[in-house]
Every structure is written in C-alpha cells, then in structure tokens.
Amino acid sequence: MKARLIPASSKSVKTAITVALSAVLATAGVAAAAHSDPAPTPHYERVGSEPHNLDQLKAQINAYYNGYPDASGHHHIGPHSRWAADVATQIGKARSYLEQRLAHNAPRIPAIMLDIDDTSISTYPVNADFDFGGGPDASAADAQANADNTYPVIKPTLDLAKWAHAHGVKVIFITGRHDNHTTVTRNQLTALRFPIDGLYLRPKSNPPSYLPCGTTCTAIPFKSNTRKYLEQAKGYDFIEAIGDQVSDYAGGYDDRGFKLPNPMYNIP
C-alpha cells in the first residue's frame, strides 16, 4: 500500500505539524529542566527515638573545625573555626584561674597537668582523613603523624604552658599514649616548644607501684593515680588539669578541671 502524499501547502497539514512540534518541544523543555534543576536534598527528620544521622554528624564536625581537604585529599583545620574559638575561651578560663591562684593562696610547688592529643596537638587531620572511623590504617597514619610531627599545635595551650612555666609552675604531661611511644612523644612536644617538667605515659609492661591497676589502667585511674603519686612523692599541687576528655581530670588530685572541645571521640 502506497503512502498518500499530502501537499505541503495544505493549511491543515501546516497546522497539524505546528501543534505536533510544539508538543514535542514542550516535552523536551520539561525534560531538560528536570536534568538542569535537580530536586533539593530532603530535610532529614528523626523518627521516634532514632539517633542523629551519622553522615550529618560528620558534616557538622567538619564544619565545626572549618575543615577542608587539600589537593591530595588530606584534611586541615580552616581559619577562624568555631572549634578554635571554643578552645581559646576554655584556655582563657584556665589562665584566669591559674593567675588568680598564683596571686592568692598559691601552693608551695604549683603544677598544671596537660593532656596531649586534642589538648596540646590536634588529631583532626587524620580523623577526618579516615571519616572519623578509626581502624588499623587510621592508627598507622596517626603514629606516622606523631613521628613526623605534622599534627597542628593547639596554640592557646602552648601559650598557657609557656606562661605557666615562666611563672614557676610545673608543666606535667599525663597522656593515655603507651610508654613505647615515650621518645616520639617527647621529641614531638620539644619540637613544638612545649616546656616539659614531667611526661607520663601508660605502661605496656612493668607498671610502677603507684598504679594499682597496672597495665590495665583506663584513663581515670591512670591519670588520677599519677597525680596522686606526684603530689605525695614530689609535693606537686595540681592547681588545674586540662584535657579534651572528662576522664583527663576526673578522679581527684587536681583543684579544677578544664575541658577542651572534642566531638570526634570519647574516652571514659
């Protein structure tokens, strides 16, 4: 059967073609708009007792540090972060209290205790690199950053330590790191210009007698018993203890504790 050819000059045919083309173009326009204007990300809402969304929490942590990756994907703390502002506020309070105690009711041998990780240096870069997930690769990267001394110093803590040392206050570091990292840790702190009047790490073997928990000490008994030993054996009076965890200053043998912000992990 042969197709019937309709003369192009026919008015009815021209009208039909125009309508058809308009419909096709309109449909194409709608499709193009759909591709060029993606639907906005729906707002996440928790249901019942559902916890906060993990991806959103990670994004909030990165925003808190004003974090950003460099060309190689390695993360850095951005300038003017809310984290830095909160650190400065807490260290300012610690400095004011220390000044007040030295001016009034100063002990015979005043001392302060400082934690290291996320108190004296920030481990945010490696934690962010590994999406705050930890694991063997993250632990290896953390050890390498400590050995290479690439973690950023927390300058308000450094300034406080220098001021305290210059005013006759013993600056004692008590850290949850194991004592097989003593040399690396001392070199790291020295390179960052921290004054060190004492450095105590958790024992992996042959624990000292002042640690009743031995090699199994968790943060609170290790740090508080170490402060107790220094108070009783050397006469140190810890005016304050500063750390990013409550466990850094809990357990006694310090007059006041100051907590620095750390939303990345918790050490009970």
N, C-alpha and C positions, 0 to 999 in steps of 0.2 A: 504494500500500500504506500503510495507516494504521499509525502507531506505536502500540505497545501501552503503555498507561499502567499503571504498577505502583503500587499504593497505597503512600504514604509511610510508612505504619505497618509495612510489612513489615520484620521484623528483619534479614533477609538483605540487603535493599537498604541499610538504615542502616549495616550493617557494611561493605558494599562502598564506600559513599560515604566513610565514615570512613577506610578504608585508602587510598582514592584521594587524598583531601585531605592525608593525612599524607605521602604520597609527593611530592605537588606542593610542599607547604610545605618539606619536607626539601631538595628540589632547589633551591627558591628560596633557602633559607638558605645552601646551599653556594655559589650564585652570588653572593649578597650578600657573603659572607665573602671571596670571591675579589676583589671590587671594593674592599672596605674594607681589606684587608691585602695590598698589592702585594708581589710577590716581592722579596726583598732583592737589591741590586746584586751580581752575582757578583764574586768577588775576581779581579783581573786578574793573570794569570800570563804571564811571558815564556816564549817557546819558543825553544830553541836559542840563537842569537846575536841574537835580536830585541832592538832597543834599548828603553829605558824608554818607556812610553806617554806621548805628548806632553800629553794632557789631564791626566793625573795629575801630570806635572811642573809644569804651570802652576798646578794647585791647590796643590801643595806650595810653590811660590814665593809665592803669595798668603798661604798660612798662615804662611810664614816672616816675612813683613812684617806679619802680623796685619792684612792689608788688608781694606778694606770700601768699598763704593760709597755715596755719598750719594744723596739723593732724585733728583738729576739723572743719576745713573749714573757720576759722576766718582769715581775711587778715591783713597783716603787710606791712609797708614800708621797702623795701630792702635797703641794704647798698649801698652807692655810687650812689644814684639815680640822674637822671638829674633834678628832682624837687628840691632836696636838694641843688644842685649846683646853681640853679637859685635863690633859697631863699637866699643863702649865698651872692650871688652877689648883690641882691637888698638891703639886710640889710647892706652890706658893704657900699653901696652908701649913705644909710640913716645915718650911723655912721659918714662917712666923712663929710656930710653936717652939721650934728649936731656939730661935733668938730669945723668946720670952723666958725659956727655961735657963738659958745661959746667963741671962741678966738677973733672974730671980730664982733662987733655990737650985742652983747648978750643982750637980753631983761632983764627987771628987775626981772620978775618971769618966767623963761623959762619952757616950758612944751612940752611934746610929747603926742600924742593920739595913743593908740593901740587898734585895734580890737581884738577879742578873737578867734572865730572859723576860723581855717585855716590861722590865723596870729600868734597867740600865742600857740595854740594847733592844731594838725591836725585831722580832722574828716575823713580822707581817710579810715581807717579801717572799719567803719560802712557803709560808702557809697559804698565801694567795696563789702562788705558782701551782700548788697542788690542790687547789679548790677547797682548802680547809679540810681535806680528807685524811691527812696523815698517811701512814703506811711506810714500808721499807724505803721506797725511793725518796719520800719526803724526809725521813730520818737521815738518810745518806746526804741529801742536799743540805740539811741543817748542820750536820757535822762539818761538811766542806765549807759552809759559810762561816762557821766559827773558826775553823783553821785558817781560812783566808782573810778573816776579819772584814767581811763585806757587809755584815749587818749594820744598819744605821744606828749611831749612838742616840740615846734619848738625852738631848742636851740639857733640859732642866734638871734632870737627875745628876748629870755630870757637874753642872754648876753648883748644885747643892753640896755634892760630895767635896768639891774643891773648897767651897766656903767653910764647910764644917771642919775639914782637916786644918785649914789655915787658922781656925779659932780653937784649936786644941781638942777637937772631938775625934775619937777613934772611928774610922770608917771600916766597918766589918761587912764582908760579903758572905752570905749564907745562901747557898743555891742547891736546888734539887738535882743538879747535874751529878753524875757519878764521879768518884775521885780518880778514875783512869783518864779523866779529861782535865786534871788539875793544871798541867803545864800549858795546854792550849788556852784554858780559861784565863790563867794569869797573864799570858802573853797578850791575849785579846784585850783585857782590861788595861794593861800597861800601855799598849799602843794607843788606846783611846784617851790616855792621860788621866785615868782614874787613880786617886790615891788609894792605897791598899794597906790597911793596918791588920787585916786578918782575912783569910779566904778559906771557907769550909765547904766541902762537897760531900755528898752521901757516899759512905764506904761500900765498895763492892765485896771487900773481904777485910778481915782483921779490924772489926769496928772498935772504936775507943770505948773505954769502960763507962763513960758518961752517957752512952746511948743504950738504954736497956732493951731497945727494940733491935739492936744490932744492924745487920744488913737488910732487914725487912722494914726499916723505918719508912713511914709515909711522911708527907710534908710537915704536918703539925708537930708530931713528936720529935722529928729530926731537928727542926729549926728551934723549937722552944727549949729542948734539952741542950742544944748547943749554946743558946743564950744563957741558960742556967749555969752551964759549966764556965762560961767566960765571966759571968758575974761572980761566981764563987771562987774561981781559981785565979782570976786576974783583977777582980774588983771593978770590972766594967759595969756601968749603969746605962742601960739602953733607954735613952730618952724617947726614941721612936724607932719603929720598924716600918719599912716601906716596901711594898710589893704589889704585884698585879693580881694577887690572889688573897682571899681572906686567910688562907692557911699559911701565908707568909708571916703574919703577925699574931695569929691565934695561939693559945696555949700558955700565955704568960711570959714573964721576964722581959717585958718592954712596957714603957709607960703609956704609949699611944701608938696605934697603927694607922697608916695612911694607905689607902688602896688606889692604885692607878688603873685606868680603864683597860680592859682586855676582853672583847667579845668573842675571841677566837676559840678559847678552850677553858676548861675549869679543872683545877687541881684541888681535890678535897683534902 
